[in-house]
């Protein structure tokens, strides 16, 4: 890969996890996830977005296909909480060390409780942000779960 790596790519390399990087040019104003799927020619059900939320006052991460929305109530339940809401962008960026639109579930500054939508379990590989806008990483869902400490749950609608 040309250019500077990210904490996500560094973690993958350090752990010896098989992965493939895919880059694209982000256009202004486009939604990151659907844009990545379109420009890389991928099924949107295999491209996952990383959403930072607040569950009962603590930050957590939900990872769902870009073709869906995050079910906040289901995410809260999956983490044993009662109420979830989207985190403030500044709080998400501070906790993860990434900028909005480039937040990866991997290599975050502070490892947050993470839930990966259950649909990922049946896919050979998934795509998620590699830690900056315009850079996706393809890896096995089991590796994503292992490296993030995530659990599977049906959190997409």
DSSP file (Angstrom, degrees, kcal/mol; ACC not computed):
  #  RESIDUE AA STRUCTURE BP1 BP2  ACC     N-H-->O    O-->H-N    N-H-->O    O-->H-N    TCO  KAPPA ALPHA  PHI   PSI    X-CA   Y-CA   Z-CA
    1    1 A X              0   0    0      0, 0.0     2,-0.2     0, 0.0     4,-0.1   0.000 360.0 360.0 360.0 132.1    0.0    0.0    0.0
    2    2 A X        +     0   0    0      2,-0.1     2,-0.1     3,-0.0     0, 0.0  -0.579 360.0  24.1 -81.6 149.5    1.3    3.4   -0.9
    3    3 A X  S    S-     0   0    0     -2,-0.2     2,-0.2     2,-0.0     0, 0.0  -0.308 104.6 -28.3  92.4-177.2    1.1    6.1    1.7
    4    4 A X        -     0   0    0      1,-0.1    -2,-0.1    -2,-0.1     0, 0.0  -0.512  60.1-129.2 -79.3 138.0    0.9    6.1    5.5
    5    5 A X        -     0   0    0     -2,-0.2     2,-0.3     1,-0.1    -1,-0.1  -0.146  19.1-130.7 -74.0 178.1   -0.6    3.1    7.3
    6    6 A X     >  -     0   0    0    124,-0.1     4,-2.6     1,-0.1     5,-0.2  -0.803  28.2-101.8-124.3 166.5   -3.3    3.4    9.9
    7    7 A X  H  > S+     0   0    0     -2,-0.3     4,-2.2     1,-0.2     5,-0.2   0.861 123.7  55.0 -57.1 -33.1   -3.7    1.9   13.4
    8    8 A X  H  > S+     0   0    0    122,-0.3     4,-2.1    98,-0.2    -1,-0.2   0.940 110.2  42.9 -65.2 -47.2   -6.1   -0.6   11.8
    9    9 A X  H  > S+     0   0    0    121,-0.6     4,-2.3     1,-0.2    -2,-0.2   0.865 112.8  53.9 -69.2 -34.1   -3.6   -1.7    9.2
   10   10 A X  H  X S+     0   0    0     -4,-2.6     4,-2.8     2,-0.2    -1,-0.2   0.912 108.9  49.1 -63.4 -42.2   -0.8   -1.8   11.7
   11   11 A X  H  X S+     0   0    0     -4,-2.2     4,-2.4    -5,-0.2    -2,-0.2   0.923 111.0  49.4 -63.2 -45.2   -2.9   -4.1   14.0
   12   12 A X  H  X>S+     0   0    0     -4,-2.1     5,-2.4     1,-0.2     4,-0.5   0.915 114.2  45.2 -60.8 -43.7   -3.8   -6.5   11.1
   13   13 A X  H ><5S+     0   0    0     -4,-2.3     3,-1.0     1,-0.2    -2,-0.2   0.931 112.8  49.9 -66.1 -46.1   -0.1   -6.7   10.1
   14   14 A X  H 3<5S+     0   0    0     -4,-2.8    -2,-0.2     1,-0.3    -1,-0.2   0.872 113.7  45.9 -61.0 -38.1    1.1   -7.2   13.7
   15   15 A X  H 3<5S-     0   0    0     -4,-2.4    -1,-0.3    -5,-0.2    -2,-0.2   0.503 109.2-124.0 -84.7  -4.1   -1.4   -9.9   14.3
   16   16 A X  T <<5 +     0   0    0     -3,-1.0     2,-0.4    -4,-0.5    -3,-0.2   0.825  50.3 165.8  67.5  31.5   -0.6  -11.6   11.0
   17   17 A X      < -     0   0    0     -5,-2.4     2,-0.3    -6,-0.2    -1,-0.2  -0.678  40.8-118.6 -86.8 129.9   -4.3  -11.5    9.9
   18   18 A X        +     0   0    0     -2,-0.4   122,-0.5     2,-0.0     2,-0.3  -0.495  53.4 147.6 -64.8 126.2   -5.0  -12.1    6.2
   19   19 A X        -     0   0    0     -2,-0.3     2,-0.4   120,-0.1   120,-0.2  -0.982  38.1-142.0-156.8 161.9   -6.5   -9.0    4.7
   20   20 A X  E     -A  138   0A   0    118,-1.9   118,-3.0    -2,-0.3     2,-0.3  -0.999  16.4-140.8-131.6 132.1   -6.8   -7.0    1.5
   21   21 A X  E     -A  137   0A   0     -2,-0.4     2,-0.4   116,-0.2   116,-0.2  -0.732  15.0-170.6 -92.7 142.1   -6.8   -3.2    1.3
   22   22 A X  E     -A  136   0A   0    114,-2.9   114,-3.3    -2,-0.3     2,-0.3  -0.991   5.6-166.7-132.3 122.4   -9.1   -1.5   -1.2
   23   23 A X  E     +A  135   0A   0     -2,-0.4     2,-0.3   112,-0.2   112,-0.2  -0.822  10.4 169.8-113.0 153.8   -8.8    2.2   -1.9
   24   24 A X        -     0   0    0    110,-2.3     2,-0.7    -2,-0.3    12,-0.1  -0.948  40.0 -99.2-149.3 164.6  -11.1    4.6   -3.7
   25   25 A X        -     0   0    0     -2,-0.3     2,-0.3    14,-0.1   109,-0.1  -0.819  36.3-137.5 -94.9 116.3  -11.4    8.4   -4.1
   26   26 A X        -     0   0    0     -2,-0.7     2,-0.3   107,-0.1     6,-0.0  -0.547  15.0-145.6 -74.2 130.2  -14.0    9.8   -1.8
   27   27 A X    >   -     0   0    0     -2,-0.3     3,-1.1     4,-0.1     2,-0.1  -0.658  28.7 -94.2 -92.7 153.3  -16.2   12.4   -3.4
   28   28 A X  T 3  S+     0   0    0     -2,-0.3     3,-0.1     1,-0.2    -1,-0.1  -0.417 103.9   9.3 -69.2 138.7  -17.5   15.4   -1.4
   29   29 A X  T 3  S+     0   0    0      1,-0.3    -1,-0.2    -2,-0.1     2,-0.2   0.262  93.4 126.9  82.7 -11.9  -20.9   15.0    0.1
   30   30 A X    <   -     0   0    0     -3,-1.1     2,-0.3     1,-0.1    -1,-0.3  -0.506  69.8-106.5 -80.4 147.8  -21.4   11.3   -0.6
   31   31 A X     >  -     0   0    0     -2,-0.2     4,-1.9     1,-0.1     5,-0.2  -0.590  31.7-135.1 -70.6 130.7  -22.2    8.9    2.2
   32   32 A X  H  > S+     0   0    0     -2,-0.3     4,-2.5     2,-0.2     5,-0.2   0.909  93.3  45.4 -60.0 -52.0  -19.0    6.9    2.9
   33   33 A X  H  > S+     0   0    0      2,-0.2     4,-2.3     1,-0.2     5,-0.2   0.958 116.4  41.5 -62.5 -55.9  -20.3    3.4    3.1
   34   34 A X  H  > S+     0   0    0      1,-0.2     4,-2.5     2,-0.2    -1,-0.2   0.875 115.2  53.9 -59.9 -35.0  -22.6    3.3    0.1
   35   35 A X  H  X S+     0   0    0     -4,-1.9     4,-3.1     2,-0.2     5,-0.3   0.921 107.4  50.0 -63.9 -43.4  -20.0    5.2   -1.9
   36   36 A X  H  X S+     0   0    0     -4,-2.5     4,-2.0    -5,-0.2     6,-0.2   0.930 111.6  48.6 -60.5 -45.6  -17.3    2.6   -1.0
   37   37 A X  H  X>S+     0   0    0     -4,-2.3     5,-3.0     2,-0.2     4,-0.6   0.930 115.6  44.1 -60.1 -45.8  -19.6   -0.2   -2.1
   38   38 A X  H ><5S+     0   0    0     -4,-2.5     3,-0.9     3,-0.2    -2,-0.2   0.950 116.0  44.4 -66.1 -50.2  -20.5    1.5   -5.4
   39   39 A X  H 3<5S+     0   0    0     -4,-3.1    -1,-0.2     1,-0.3    -2,-0.2   0.784 117.8  44.7 -69.9 -26.3  -16.9    2.6   -6.3
   40   40 A X  H 3<5S-     0   0    0     -4,-2.0    -1,-0.3    -5,-0.3    -2,-0.2   0.469 110.6-121.2 -94.1  -2.1  -15.4   -0.7   -5.4
   41   41 A X  T <<5 +     0   0    0     -3,-0.9     2,-0.3    -4,-0.6    -3,-0.2   0.884  61.2 148.5  67.7  39.7  -18.1   -2.7   -7.2
   42   42 A X      < -     0   0    0     -5,-3.0     2,-0.5    -6,-0.2    -1,-0.2  -0.732  58.5-102.6-110.2 154.9  -19.2   -4.5   -4.0
   43   43 A X    >>  -     0   0    0     -2,-0.3     3,-2.6     1,-0.2     4,-0.5  -0.628  31.3-137.4 -68.0 121.6  -22.4   -5.9   -2.7
   44   44 A X  G >4 S+     0   0    0     -2,-0.5    22,-0.8     1,-0.3    23,-0.7   0.722 101.3  68.3 -58.2 -20.1  -23.5   -3.3    0.0
   45   45 A X  G 34 S+     0   0    0      1,-0.2    -1,-0.3    20,-0.2    20,-0.1   0.664 101.6  47.0 -72.1 -14.3  -24.5   -6.3    2.2
   46   46 A X  G <4 S+     0   0    0     -3,-2.6    81,-2.7    80,-0.1     2,-0.6   0.509  95.9  82.7-102.4  -7.6  -20.8   -7.1    2.5
   47   47 A X  B <<  -b  127   0A   0     -3,-0.5    19,-3.1    -4,-0.5     2,-0.4  -0.880  68.1-160.6-101.5 122.1  -19.6   -3.5    3.2
   48   48 A X  E     -D   65   0B   0     79,-3.5    81,-0.4    -2,-0.6     2,-0.3  -0.810   7.8-146.9-109.8 142.0  -20.0   -2.6    6.9
   49   49 A X  E     -D   64   0B   0     15,-3.4    15,-1.7    -2,-0.4     2,-0.6  -0.811  13.9-134.3-104.1 147.9  -20.1    0.8    8.6
   50   50 A X  E     -D   63   0B   0     53,-0.4     2,-0.5    -2,-0.3    13,-0.2  -0.897  23.9-173.4-105.0 116.5  -18.7    1.5   12.0
   51   51 A X  E     -D   62   0B   0     11,-3.0    11,-2.8    -2,-0.6     2,-0.5  -0.943  14.6-146.9-117.0 126.0  -21.1    3.6   14.2
   52   52 A X  E     +D   61   0B   0     -2,-0.5    35,-2.2     9,-0.2     2,-0.3  -0.793  27.5 174.6 -92.7 128.8  -20.1    4.9   17.6
   53   53 A X  E     -DE  60  86B   0      7,-2.7     7,-2.4    -2,-0.5     2,-0.5  -0.782  32.3-122.4-127.5 168.2  -23.0    5.0   20.0
   54   54 A X  E     -DE  59  85B   0     31,-3.4    31,-1.8    -2,-0.3     2,-0.6  -0.974  24.2-169.8-115.0 119.2  -23.6    5.8   23.7
   55   55 A X  E >  S-DE  58  84B   0      3,-3.5     3,-2.1    -2,-0.5    29,-0.2  -0.943  75.6 -25.3-112.7 115.6  -25.3    3.0   25.6
   56   56 A X  T 3  S-     0   0    0     27,-2.5    -1,-0.2    -2,-0.6    28,-0.1   0.859 130.0 -47.1  48.6  39.8  -26.4    4.0   29.1
   57   57 A X  T 3  S+     0   0    0      1,-0.2     2,-0.4    26,-0.2    -1,-0.3   0.360 120.5 101.1  90.0  -5.1  -23.8    6.8   29.1
   58   58 A X  E <  S-D   55   0B   0     -3,-2.1    -3,-3.5     1,-0.0    -1,-0.2  -0.898  73.5-112.6-115.1 144.4  -20.8    4.7   27.9
   59   59 A X  E     +D   54   0B   0     -2,-0.4    54,-0.6    -5,-0.2     2,-0.3  -0.443  42.2 160.5 -74.5 145.8  -19.4    4.6   24.3
   60   60 A X  E     -Df  53 113B   0     -7,-2.4    -7,-2.7    52,-0.2     2,-0.4  -0.905  30.7-117.4-151.8 174.7  -19.8    1.4   22.3
   61   61 A X  E     -Df  52 114B   0     52,-2.9    54,-2.3    -2,-0.3     2,-0.4  -0.976  13.8-166.3-128.6 135.4  -19.6    0.4   18.6
   62   62 A X  E     -Df  51 115B   0    -11,-2.8   -11,-3.0    -2,-0.4     2,-0.5  -0.978   7.5-162.7-115.5 133.6  -22.2   -1.1   16.2
   63   63 A X  E     +Df  50 116B   0     52,-2.5    54,-2.8    -2,-0.4     2,-0.3  -0.958  22.8 158.9-121.4 114.0  -21.0   -2.5   12.9
   64   64 A X  E     -D   49   0B   0    -15,-1.7   -15,-3.4    -2,-0.5     6,-0.1  -0.900  46.8 -83.2-134.0 157.8  -23.7   -3.0   10.3
   65   65 A X  E >   -D   48   0B   0     -2,-0.3     3,-1.9   -17,-0.3   -17,-0.3  -0.304  37.3-125.0 -59.0 144.9  -24.0   -3.4    6.5
   66   66 A X  T 3  S+     0   0    0    -19,-3.1   -32,-0.2   -22,-0.8    -1,-0.1   0.690 109.3  65.6 -66.5 -16.8  -24.1    0.0    4.7
   67   67 A X  T 3  S+     0   0    0    -23,-0.7    -1,-0.3   -20,-0.3     2,-0.2   0.440 104.9  51.2 -82.8   1.0  -27.4   -1.1    3.1
   68   68 A X  S <  S-     0   0    0     -3,-1.9     2,-0.3   -24,-0.2    -4,-0.1  -0.659  78.6-118.0-126.3 179.8  -29.1   -1.0    6.5
   69   69 A X        -     0   0    0     -2,-0.2    88,-2.7     0, 0.0     2,-0.4  -0.858  34.4-103.0-116.9 158.1  -29.5    1.1    9.6
   70   70 A X  B     -H  156   0C   0     -2,-0.3     2,-1.1    86,-0.2    86,-0.2  -0.691  23.8-140.1 -82.1 128.2  -28.4    0.5   13.1
   71   71 A X     >  -     0   0    0     84,-3.4     4,-2.4    -2,-0.4     5,-0.2  -0.782  16.1-167.3 -86.8  99.7  -31.2   -0.7   15.5
   72   72 A X  H  > S+     0   0    0     -2,-1.1     4,-2.5     1,-0.2    -1,-0.2   0.864  84.4  52.4 -60.4 -38.4  -30.2    1.3   18.6
   73   73 A X  H  > S+     0   0    0      2,-0.2     4,-2.1     1,-0.2    -1,-0.2   0.906 110.8  47.3 -65.0 -41.7  -32.6   -0.7   20.8
   74   74 A X  H  > S+     0   0    0      2,-0.2     4,-2.4     1,-0.2    -2,-0.2   0.881 111.5  51.4 -67.5 -38.4  -31.2   -4.0   19.6
   75   75 A X  H  X S+     0   0    0     -4,-2.4     4,-1.4     2,-0.2     6,-0.2   0.938 109.4  49.6 -63.9 -46.0  -27.6   -2.8   20.1
   76   76 A X  H  <>S+     0   0    0     -4,-2.5     5,-3.6     1,-0.2     3,-0.4   0.927 112.5  48.2 -57.6 -45.0  -28.4   -1.7   23.7
   77   77 A X  H ><5S+     0   0    0     -4,-2.1     3,-1.6     1,-0.2    -1,-0.2   0.897 106.9  55.9 -63.4 -40.5  -29.9   -5.1   24.4
   78   78 A X  H 3<5S+     0   0    0     -4,-2.4    -1,-0.2     1,-0.3    -2,-0.2   0.789 111.9  44.0 -63.0 -27.1  -26.9   -6.9   22.9
   79   79 A X  T 3<5S-     0   0    0     -4,-1.4    -1,-0.3    -3,-0.4    -2,-0.2   0.297 120.2-108.1-100.0   8.4  -24.7   -5.0   25.3
   80   80 A X  T < 5S+     0   0    0     -3,-1.6    -3,-0.2     1,-0.2     2,-0.2   0.718  79.2 127.3  74.3  20.4  -27.0   -5.5   28.3
   81   81 A X      < -     0   0    0     -5,-3.6    -1,-0.2    -6,-0.2     3,-0.1  -0.471  57.1-141.7-103.7 177.4  -28.0   -1.9   28.3
   82   82 A X  S    S+     0   0    0      1,-0.3     2,-0.4    -2,-0.2    -5,-0.1   0.779  78.5  25.9-106.6 -38.4  -31.3   -0.1   28.3
   83   83 A X        -     0   0    0     -7,-0.1   -27,-2.5    -8,-0.1     2,-0.4  -0.988  57.8-176.3-138.1 136.1  -30.9    2.9   26.0
   84   84 A X  E     +E   55   0B   0     -2,-0.4     2,-0.3   -29,-0.2   -29,-0.2  -0.960   5.0 171.1-129.4 148.4  -28.7    3.8   23.1
   85   85 A X  E     -E   54   0B   0    -31,-1.8   -31,-3.4    -2,-0.4     2,-0.1  -0.973  45.4 -84.0-146.9 158.9  -28.2    6.9   21.0
   86   86 A X  E     -E   53   0B   0     -2,-0.3   -33,-0.3   -33,-0.2     2,-0.1  -0.389  50.6-118.7 -63.1 139.8  -25.7    8.0   18.4
   87   87 A X        -     0   0    0    -35,-2.2   -35,-0.1   -27,-0.1     2,-0.1  -0.405  32.4 -93.8 -75.9 155.4  -22.6    9.4   20.0
   88   88 A X     >  -     0   0    0      1,-0.1     4,-2.3    -2,-0.1     5,-0.2  -0.452  35.1-121.4 -64.2 143.7  -21.5   13.0   19.4
   89   89 A X  H  > S+     0   0    0      1,-0.2     4,-2.6     2,-0.2     5,-0.2   0.907 111.9  52.0 -57.0 -45.1  -19.0   13.1   16.5
   90   90 A X  H  > S+     0   0    0      1,-0.2     4,-2.4     2,-0.2    -1,-0.2   0.900 110.1  48.4 -60.2 -41.2  -16.3   14.7   18.7
   91   91 A X  H  > S+     0   0    0      2,-0.2     4,-2.4     1,-0.2    -1,-0.2   0.903 111.9  49.7 -65.6 -40.9  -16.7   12.0   21.3
   92   92 A X  H  X S+     0   0    0     -4,-2.3     4,-2.1     1,-0.2     6,-0.4   0.916 112.6  46.9 -63.8 -43.6  -16.5    9.3   18.7
   93   93 A X  H  X S+     0   0    0     -4,-2.6     4,-2.3    -5,-0.2     5,-0.3   0.900 113.0  48.8 -67.3 -40.6  -13.4   10.8   17.1
   94   94 A X  H  < S+     0   0    0     -4,-2.4    -2,-0.2    -5,-0.2    -1,-0.2   0.927 114.5  44.8 -63.8 -45.2  -11.6   11.3   20.5
   95   95 A X  H  < S+     0   0    0     -4,-2.4    15,-1.8    -5,-0.2    -2,-0.2   0.861 123.4  33.7 -70.2 -35.8  -12.4    7.7   21.7
   96   96 A X  H  < S-     0   0    0     -4,-2.1    13,-2.0     2,-0.2    -2,-0.2   0.767  93.8-132.1 -93.7 -26.5  -11.4    6.0   18.4
   97   97 A X  S  < S+     0   0    0     -4,-2.3     2,-0.3     1,-0.3    -3,-0.1   0.545  72.8 107.0  82.8   7.4   -8.6    8.2   17.2
   98   98 A X  S    S-     0   0    0     -6,-0.4    -1,-0.3    -5,-0.3     2,-0.3  -0.782  71.6-113.3-115.1 159.9  -10.2    8.3   13.7
   99   99 A X    >   -     0   0    0     32,-0.3     3,-2.4    -2,-0.3     4,-0.1  -0.655  46.6 -87.3 -89.0 150.7  -12.1   11.0   11.8
  100  100 A X  T 3  S+     0   0    0      1,-0.3    33,-0.1    -2,-0.3    -1,-0.1  -0.269 119.4  30.4 -54.2 138.1  -15.8   10.6   11.1
  101  101 A X  T 3  S+     0   0    0    -51,-0.2    33,-0.3    31,-0.1    -1,-0.3   0.262 120.7  57.1  90.4 -11.5  -16.2    8.7    7.8
  102  102 A X    <   +     0   0    0     -3,-2.4     2,-0.4    31,-0.1    -2,-0.2   0.152  68.9 135.4-133.1  16.0  -12.9    6.9    8.5
  103  103 A X        -     0   0    0    -53,-0.2   -53,-0.4    -5,-0.2    26,-0.3  -0.561  36.3-163.6 -73.3 123.0  -13.7    5.3   11.8
  104  104 A X        -     0   0    0     -2,-0.4    26,-0.1     2,-0.2    -6,-0.1  -0.780  26.6-136.9-102.7 148.8  -12.5    1.7   11.8
  105  105 A X  S    S+     0   0    0     -2,-0.3     3,-0.4    24,-0.3     2,-0.3   0.663  89.2  77.8 -72.8 -13.8  -13.6   -1.0   14.3
  106  106 A X  S    S+     0   0    0     23,-0.4    -2,-0.2     1,-0.2   -98,-0.2  -0.741  98.0   7.0 -99.9 141.4  -10.0   -2.0   14.3
  107  107 A X  S    S+     0   0    0     -2,-0.3    -1,-0.2    40,-0.2   -99,-0.1   0.778  77.9 173.9  68.5  28.3   -7.1   -0.3   16.1
  108  108 A X        -     0   0    0     -3,-0.4   -11,-0.2     1,-0.1    -1,-0.2  -0.369  41.6-122.6 -69.1 149.6   -9.1    2.2   18.0
  109  109 A X  S    S+     0   0    0    -13,-2.0     2,-0.5     1,-0.2   -13,-0.2   0.903 106.8  27.5 -57.8 -43.2   -7.3    4.4   20.5
  110  110 A X  S    S-     0   0    0    -15,-1.8     2,-0.5   -16,-0.0    -1,-0.2  -0.982  93.0-125.8-121.5 119.0   -9.7    3.1   23.2
  111  111 A X        -     0   0    0     -2,-0.5     2,-0.3    -3,-0.2    -5,-0.1  -0.503  33.1-163.4 -69.5 115.3  -11.1   -0.4   22.7
  112  112 A X        -     0   0    0     -2,-0.5   -52,-0.2    -7,-0.1    -4,-0.1  -0.692  31.6 -89.6 -99.6 149.7  -14.9    0.0   22.9
  113  113 A X  E     -f   60   0B   0    -54,-0.6   -52,-2.9    -2,-0.3     2,-0.4  -0.379  54.9-159.7 -55.2 132.5  -17.5   -2.7   23.4
  114  114 A X  E     -f   61   0B   0     35,-0.3    37,-1.4    34,-0.2     2,-0.4  -0.950  20.2-167.7-128.6 138.8  -18.3   -3.8   19.8
  115  115 A X  E     -fg  62 151B   0    -54,-2.3   -52,-2.5    -2,-0.4     2,-0.5  -0.995   9.5-158.0-124.8 127.7  -21.3   -5.6   18.3
  116  116 A X  E     -fg  63 152B   0     35,-2.6    37,-1.7    -2,-0.4   -52,-0.2  -0.895  33.2-103.3-104.6 130.7  -21.1   -6.9   14.7
  117  117 A X  E >   - g   0 153B   0    -54,-2.8     3,-2.0    -2,-0.5     4,-0.3  -0.231  28.4-122.6 -55.2 139.4  -24.4   -7.6   12.9
  118  118 A X  G >  S+     0   0    0     35,-1.4     3,-1.2     1,-0.3     4,-0.4   0.705 104.6  74.1 -59.5 -22.9  -25.2  -11.3   12.8
  119  119 A X  G >  S+     0   0    0      1,-0.2     3,-0.8    34,-0.2    -1,-0.3   0.777  85.8  66.3 -63.4 -23.8  -25.4  -11.2    9.0
  120  120 A X  G X  S+     0   0    0     -3,-2.0     3,-1.8     1,-0.2    21,-0.3   0.813  84.0  73.3 -65.8 -29.8  -21.6  -11.0    8.9
  121  121 A X  G <  S+     0   0    0     -3,-1.2    -1,-0.2    -4,-0.3    -2,-0.2   0.809  97.6  46.8 -57.1 -32.9  -21.2  -14.5   10.4
  122  122 A X  G <  S+     0   0    0     -3,-0.8     2,-0.3    -4,-0.4    -1,-0.3   0.401  93.0  96.3 -93.0   2.1  -22.3  -16.2    7.1
  123  123 A X  S <  S-     0   0    0     -3,-1.8    18,-0.5    -4,-0.2     3,-0.1  -0.703  70.2-139.1 -94.6 144.8  -20.1  -14.1    4.8
  124  124 A X  S    S-     0   0    0     -2,-0.3     2,-0.3     1,-0.2    17,-0.2   0.914  88.1  -3.0 -66.4 -41.1  -16.7  -15.4    3.6
  125  125 A X        -     0   0    0     15,-0.2     2,-0.3    16,-0.1    15,-0.2  -0.973  65.9-153.6-144.4 158.4  -15.2  -11.9    4.0
  126  126 A X  E     - C   0 139A   0     13,-2.9    13,-2.3    -2,-0.3     2,-0.4  -0.890  12.6-135.1-127.1 161.5  -16.5   -8.4    5.0
  127  127 A X  E     +bC  47 138A   0    -81,-2.7   -79,-3.5    -2,-0.3     2,-0.3  -0.948  30.6 158.3-116.1 137.4  -15.3   -4.9    4.2
  128  128 A X  E     - C   0 137A   0      9,-1.9     9,-3.2    -2,-0.4   -79,-0.1  -0.943  50.1 -65.8-147.9 170.2  -15.0   -2.2    6.8
  129  129 A X  E     - C   0 136A   0    -81,-0.4   -23,-0.4   -26,-0.3   -24,-0.3  -0.306  32.0-152.7 -60.7 138.7  -13.1    1.1    7.1
  130  130 A X  E     -     0   0A   0      5,-2.9  -121,-0.6     2,-0.4  -122,-0.3   0.258  64.7 -77.0 -95.2  10.5   -9.3    0.6    7.3
  131  131 A X  E    S+     0   0A   0      4,-0.4     2,-0.3     1,-0.2   -32,-0.3   0.512 106.8  58.4 111.0   5.4   -9.0    3.8    9.3
  132  132 A X  E >  S- C   0 135A   0      3,-0.6     3,-1.7   -31,-0.1    -2,-0.4  -0.980  90.4 -84.1-157.6 156.8   -9.3    6.7    6.8
  133  133 A X  T 3  S+     0   0    0     -2,-0.3  -107,-0.1     1,-0.3   -31,-0.1  -0.347 114.5  21.9 -60.0 132.9  -11.8    7.9    4.3
  134  134 A X  T 3  S+     0   0    0    -33,-0.3  -110,-2.3     1,-0.1     2,-0.4   0.575 101.9 100.1  87.0   9.6  -11.4    6.1    1.0
  135  135 A X  E <   +AC  23 132A   0     -3,-1.7    -5,-2.9  -112,-0.2    -3,-0.6  -0.955  45.0 178.6-134.6 116.8   -9.7    3.0    2.4
  136  136 A X  E     -AC  22 129A   0   -114,-3.3  -114,-2.9    -2,-0.4     2,-0.4  -0.840  15.2-147.9-112.5 150.5  -11.5   -0.3    3.1
  137  137 A X  E     -AC  21 128A   0     -9,-3.2    -9,-1.9    -2,-0.3     2,-0.5  -0.966   5.3-150.9-118.8 137.6  -10.1   -3.5    4.4
  138  138 A X  E     +AC  20 127A   0   -118,-3.0  -118,-1.9    -2,-0.4     2,-0.3  -0.921  33.4 144.0-106.2 127.7  -11.4   -6.9    3.5
  139  139 A X  E     - C   0 126A   0    -13,-2.3   -13,-2.9    -2,-0.5     2,-0.2  -0.967  54.0 -79.0-154.4 167.5  -11.1   -9.7    6.1
  140  140 A X    >>  -     0   0    0   -122,-0.5     4,-1.8    -2,-0.3     3,-0.6  -0.490  38.2-128.4 -69.9 139.2  -12.8  -12.7    7.5
  141  141 A X  H 3> S+     0   0    0    -18,-0.5     4,-2.5   -21,-0.3     5,-0.2   0.856 108.9  59.2 -58.5 -34.0  -15.6  -11.8    9.9
  142  142 A X  H 3> S+     0   0    0      1,-0.2     4,-2.4     2,-0.2    -1,-0.2   0.876 105.1  49.5 -63.1 -35.8  -14.1  -14.2   12.5
  143  143 A X  H <> S+     0   0    0     -3,-0.6     4,-2.7     2,-0.2    -1,-0.2   0.893 109.4  51.5 -68.8 -39.1  -10.9  -12.2   12.5
  144  144 A X  H  X S+     0   0    0     -4,-1.8     4,-1.6     2,-0.2     6,-0.4   0.925 112.1  46.8 -61.8 -43.9  -12.8   -8.9   12.9
  145  145 A X  H  X>S+     0   0    0     -4,-2.5     4,-1.6     1,-0.2     5,-1.2   0.930 113.6  48.1 -62.9 -45.9  -14.6  -10.4   15.9
  146  146 A X  H  <5S+     0   0    0     -4,-2.4    -2,-0.2     1,-0.2    -1,-0.2   0.917 113.5  45.7 -63.5 -44.2  -11.4  -11.7   17.4
  147  147 A X  H  <5S+     0   0    0     -4,-2.7   -40,-0.2     1,-0.2    -1,-0.2   0.747 122.0  36.0 -74.7 -23.3   -9.4   -8.5   17.0
  148  148 A X  H  <5S-     0   0    0     -4,-1.6   -34,-0.2    -5,-0.2    -1,-0.2   0.556 101.6-124.0-103.1 -10.3  -12.2   -6.2   18.3
  149  149 A X  T  <5 +     0   0    0     -4,-1.6   -35,-0.3    -5,-0.2    -3,-0.2   0.752  57.0 163.1  70.8  23.0  -13.6   -8.5   21.0
  150  150 A X      < -     0   0    0     -5,-1.2     2,-0.3    -6,-0.4   -35,-0.2  -0.175  31.3-145.9 -73.4 164.4  -16.9   -8.1   19.3
  151  151 A X  E     -g  115   0B   0    -37,-1.4   -35,-2.6    -3,-0.1     2,-0.3  -0.936  20.2-116.3-123.6 153.3  -20.0  -10.3   19.6
  152  152 A X  E     +g  116   0B   0     -2,-0.3     2,-0.3   -37,-0.2   -35,-0.2  -0.692  44.5 150.5 -86.7 141.8  -22.5  -11.1   16.9
  153  153 A X  E     -g  117   0B   0    -37,-1.7   -35,-1.4    -2,-0.3     2,-1.4  -0.944  55.3 -99.8-162.9 152.0  -26.1   -9.9   17.3
  154  154 A X        +     0   0    0     -2,-0.3   -37,-0.1   -37,-0.3   -76,-0.1  -0.613  61.9 143.6 -76.7  94.9  -29.0   -8.9   15.0
  155  155 A X        +     0   0    0     -2,-1.4   -84,-3.4   -92,-0.2     2,-0.3   0.329  38.2  91.7-117.7   6.1  -28.5   -5.2   15.2
  156  156 A X  B      H   70   0C   0    -86,-0.2   -86,-0.2     1,-0.1   -38,-0.0  -0.800 360.0 360.0-105.7 146.2  -29.4   -4.0   11.6
  157  157 A X              0   0    0    -88,-2.7   -87,-0.2    -2,-0.3    -1,-0.1   0.290 360.0 360.0-131.7 360.0  -32.7   -3.0   10.2
